[in-house]
């Protein structure tokens, strides 16, 4: 059986509403106009530091030239409630349950910091079956560095690895690690899906167990 590692934001969960709410709370404190969710979606995927810097740059620049205090404030706002407004994509829970029942080890590899990652996975009932986590606080590197993936895989039983993600960063991470990449097309990708190296793509999580089975060359579950 395989080790199946998932990205979090835009792959397992739609977190843009809660991230937008936190960003807009920060902007309100700075006396700035709010962002719409589509804009915030475009800033997701490179870690919270980059997200905050992009929010500030987009709305007039970094006050005082130092993003540090604003990053700390965003973290405090978001960590206070990262779950409200965040939902699992349709079919995620059923797909994870099916994959775990087939004997696969399941993990998450995300740029998101530890506190909100755990809050979301547990709050949405995804951990378990998710059994391993590498987050933005785990290492001194971020995706697309392949060490993020190998750190997650090391927490799971031996087996071939598959990475499931939604973005160009995730595709580059899988390529750097030399593992197959399955693309969730309903996420936060900033490039045309056809431009990403992938072993398969899906919009509906009901398709995922069959994609995994075909990729591993085993009979798809009934």
N, C-alpha and C positions, 0 to 999 in steps of 0.2 A: 504494500500500500504506500501511498505518497504522503509527503509533507506539503500541505497546501497553505500558502501564506497569502494573506489578504492585506491590501492597503485599507485604510479606514474611511477617511473623508472622500466622498464621491464614489466609493466602491461599495462598502457595506452600509454606510449611512449618508443621509442627506443632512449635512450639518450647516449648510450655508445660512439657514434662518437664524440659528443661535449665534453664529460668528458675526453675522450682519448686525444683530441686536447688540452684541458686545462692542463692535466697532462703532456703532452709532451712539452708544452711551458714552464712549470715549470722546467722540467728536462733539457731542453736546456739551461736555465739560470744557471743551476747548472753544466753544462758541461757533462751531462749524456746522454746515448743513449735512444731513444724513446721506448715506450711500444707499443705492438700491441693491437688491440681492444679486442681480446679474453681475454688477460690478465687483462685489465681494467675492463671488464665485471665481472670478478671473484671477484673484489674488491668492487662492488656496493652493497648497501643494508643495510649498518650499519651506515650511516651518513658520512658527508664530512670529519670529523676529522679522522675517521678510514680509509677512502679512501686514504687520503693524506699520512697517516702513512704507509699504505701498499705499496703505490707507492714508497715511499722513502726506506722502508725496502727491497723491491724487487730489487732496483737498487743500493744498496750499503750502506744503513743505513741512519739515520737521521743526516744531517750535524750539528755539534755543539751539538748534543744530545737533542735539543729542537725543536719539530715540530711546535711550535707556529708561528714563522715568516713565515715558509713555508706554513702553513695552511692559514695565512692571504694573502700571495701572490697568492696561488691557488684561493682563493675566489675572489680576485680582477680580476684575469684573466678570470675565469669562469663567474662571474657576468657581465663582460663587454659584453659578448655575449653567453648566454646559449642556445639560440634558434637555431642558425645556426648548421645544422647537426643533430638536434633532430627532429624526426617525430613521429606522432601518428601511432600506429600499424594499419594495414589495417582493415577497418570496425569499428574503434573506434567511430568516429563521428556519424555514422548511428546507432550504438547500443545505445549510450548515448541519442540520440534524441528519439529513440523508447522507451527506459526505462522512460524518462521524460514524454513522451506522455501518457504512461500507468499510470502516477501519482506518480511514485517513486521519492523520494528525493535523490539527488546524491551528494556525497562528495569525497574528496581526503584526504588520511592520508599518509604522506610521511616523510622520514627522511631528505629529501632535504631542505635546507634553504629557507626562505620565498621569497627572491628576485628572484632567478631563478625559483622557483615553480610557482609563479604568472606570470612571464614572459613567461614561456612555456605554461601554461594553456590558457592564453589570446592570446599569439602569434599563437597558433595552433587552436584557435577558440573553445576550450573545456570549457571555463568558460564565460558565461553559455554554456550548461546546468548544468555543475558542479556549485553547489551553496554553498558548504561548504569546508573549507580547514583547516587541521591541518598539520603544517610543522615542520621542525627541529628546528625552533625558537619559536614555540608556547608554549612549556612546558619545564620543567626541566627534562623530561624523554624522552626516545626514545622507539620505538618498539623493543622488543615485549611487553613492558609495555602496558596493556590494556587501560590505561588512554588516550593514543593517540587516540584509536578508540572511546571511549566514549565522548571525547572532540569533535570529528567530528560529531558524532551522535546527540549531544546536539544542534547543529546548524541547524538541519533538523526537519521537522514535525514528530510527533510521528508515530511509526510503528516498526515492527520487523527489525532487522539489518542483513545485509549480507556483508561480507568482500570479496573483489575480489583482489587477489594478485598473485605474481609469485614466491615467494621464501619461504625458510624454516622459515625466520624471520616473514613473513606475516602469514604463517600457525600457528606459535607459538603465534602470537598476537591474531588471531581469537580464538584459543583454550583458551588462558588466559581470553579473554573477554566472552567466552561461546557463540559465535555466529558461524553460518555456514560459511565455507570458500570455495570459488570457485577459482580454480587454473588456471591461464593463463600459459600454458605450453611452450609458445614461449619466455619466459622471462629469468631472470638471476639466476635461481635456482642452488644452489650448491650441492644439494642432489638428489637422484633418486625420481622422482615424486611419485612413489608408496609408498615411505616411509613417505609421508606427510599426516596428517589427513585432509580429504577434503570431501565436500559434492558433488563435481562434478568438472570436468576439461574440458577445451576447448583450442583449438589452434586458432580457427577462431571466431572473435567477433560476427559474424552473429549468432552463436549458443547461445550467452549469454542471450538475452531476453527469449528464450525458457527455458533455464536452470533456470533462476530466477522464471519464472512462475511455473515450475514443483516443485521447491523447496518450493514455497509458497502455492502450492496445488491449483493453479487457472488455468483456461484454457489458454493455450499459445496463444499469439496474432497471428492472421492470417498473 
